[in-house]
Amino acid sequence: MFITLIGMSGAGKSYWSKKLESQGFKRFGCDDLITIHLAKQLGYAEPEKFDMHQWVGYPDEETHVGHAQQYLLAEEEVLKEIIDYLNKAGEHENIVIDSTGSVIYMPEEILGTLSQLTRIVYLDITSQDFDHMLNYYLENPVAIIWNDYFQPIPTESRSQTFARCYPQLIQSREQKYKELAHVSIPPAMHRASDASVEKFLGFITRA
């Protein structure tokens, strides 16, 4: 089974991809692979010392637009390499792709190929998650591509702008995730206290 997990940063993609990895799945962690790709591109001798999230930064920083574009190009290259692996993989292999939140901004050709080769699974969230995700993002820089959804108003403080724009970004992405996914897993299922890999895979295969 080939699975691609999609959703916002913090939705649970890494958690479930690592759970699947513990059960024998080969895991492609796109966030780590993009970090390595960019670190090499930027000349870091030790990629593990490159803070990719801090490098991409916040949308109101001067370098953000250029760095975000470089990030998306790196993501595209990483996904092409993963797709090459999928095309050569045997049907008996179990593979999970832990995608980034920005996978929906990839070229149609890449998304179409992922849709053909893998079961795309969206980990849904609730509106109550918005504040938690925003606070975590502000305290811990995560490489988020805002796609023009960060639009400051002169009368607003920085925190007010983030509080207004972040939910808009999430809502815009939710629709794209759902359109791309073969399966949407509700929070009540993928966050349940008794959730297991067996139940997770069962939900995917039955849907």
Order of alpha helices (4+ residues) and beta strands (2+ residues): beta-alpha-beta-alpha-alpha-alpha-beta-alpha-beta-alpha-alpha-beta-alpha-alpha
